[in-house]
């Protein structure tokens, strides 16, 4: 955390799904978040809370929110392969469970499901606290369509190979 802060980053992403987060106990998640907050020097924390079930995601959010969450990063439910209607209902329920801002995380290569641009845009237009998406689908068309939303939905590259395109659209990287 200290190294990242010293490097001049704009926010920290503890408990992201690329790490070992799915294998951590609740106590380990809380401890990791406490340590991150302690050394974050006021930087926002985008905290990974998504799981493969709505109940699990909501449980993570309730567990972690008291420890300095600024945003929740919520991956599409993995393994279950919900429909677009199911994804819409899932994210709507997640957003309704908190006043914190939600960042969608679309990584179909890992989850087995792709949040379509249409579903993403519907959520952004209809759910006030869905504010961004971390996009890792490698679709330039999708990036352009989402990037066109401008300030309504912030776009973050989830893959290094997308960073240039996302930056050119006014987004950023995670």
N, C-alpha and C positions, 0 to 999 in steps of 0.2 A: 504494500500500500504506500509506504513512504517513497519507494522508487517511482511509482506511478505519479504520485502527487508532485514529486520533484521534477518529473519530465513535463509537467504542464498540462496534464489531461484536464478535461472539463467535467468529468463525472466518473464514478467508479461503479463496477458491475459485480458485486459479490453474489455468490450462489448462482452463477450462470450454469447452464446445462452442459457446456463444453467441458467443465471440470468434473469433479467427482460428486457433485451435489446430490444426485439421486441416491447415493450410497451413504450419505451422512445421516446421523440421528438428529432428532429435533434439538437436543442439547448442543450438538456440534454446530448446527446451523446458527443457533442463537449466539454461541460463543464467537463464531467467525464474524457474524454481523456486528457484534459489540466491538471486537478488535478493529474491524474496518472503520466503524464510526469514530472510534477513539483516535485513529491516525489519519482520518480523511481531511482534516483541516478545513472543515466546512463545505467540502465538495458534495454535490448531490449524490445520493446512493440510488442506483437503479437495481433493485433487488430481484433476483430470479425467484419466482414462486410457483411456476407452472409445473403440473404433473400430468399424468395420463387420465386423471379423473377430476371432475368438478369438485367433489368432496375433498380430495387431497389438496387441490389448489387453494380452495377456501380455507382449509385448515392451516396450510403454510402461511397464507396471508394473515390470518388471525394471530398466529404464533409470532410472526416477524414484525408486524406493523409497529408494535411498541418500541422497537429498537432502532428507530431512525430511518425508516423507509421514506424516500421522497417519491419514487416511482416503483411500480411493480412491472417486471419483465415477465410476460406470460407466454410460454411456448404453446403451440398447438398441441392438443392432447395426442400423445404418441401411442403407437401400437393399435389403438382402437379404430382409427381411420373414420372419424365422423364425417357425415355429409356436410355440405355447405350450410344447410339449415341448422344442423347440429352445432357447427362451429359458431355460427351467428348467435344461437341461444347460449352456448357456453360462454362466449366473451361478454355477452350482455349480462349474464348472471355474475360473472367475475367483476365487471365494472360496477354493478349495483351493490356489491358487497363492501365497497370501500369508497372513501372520498379521495383517495390517492389517484394520481394519474396512472393509466395503464399503457404500456408499450407492448403491442402484439409482437410475437416472434414467429416468423414463418421460415421453417427449415425443413422442407419436405424430404430431403435426402436422409434426414435423421428420424423424422416423425412418421413418415409414410403417408402424410396428408398435406395437401397444398391449400392454403387459404387463398382463394381466388381474389383477383383485383376487385371484382364486383362485391364480394363479401367484405373485403377490407374497406372499400369506399362506403358501403352501407353502414358499417359499424362507425366509421369516422364521422359520418354525417348525422347519425342518430344517437350516438352515445357520447355525451359531453366529455367524460374523463378518459376516453380512448384518444390519446394524443400523438402516438407515433407507432411506427412499425420497424422492427429490425428484420430486414428482408434478406433471405439467403436462398432464393430459388434459382438464381442465375438466368432470369428472364429479363432481357433488356426492355421488352415491350411493357412488362409489368412494372418495372422500375419507373419508366417514363410516365405511365398512367398514374401511378401513385404519386410520383414527384410533382405532377401537375396540380395536385391538391394544395401545394404551397404550405401556408401556415396552418391550415386545418389539420394536417397530418404530417408530422415530421418523419422523414425517411432516413433510416440508417442502414448502411451496408453491413450485411452479416457475413459476407465473404470478401477476402482481400481482392479478388478478381473483379468485384463490383465497385470498388471504392471510387475509381475515377469517374465512372458513370454517375454514381450517386452524388459525388461532390459537384459535378457539372449541373446537376438538377437542384442544387442548393441544400442537399442533405449532408450527412456526416457518417462517421464510421464508429463501430463499436469494437 
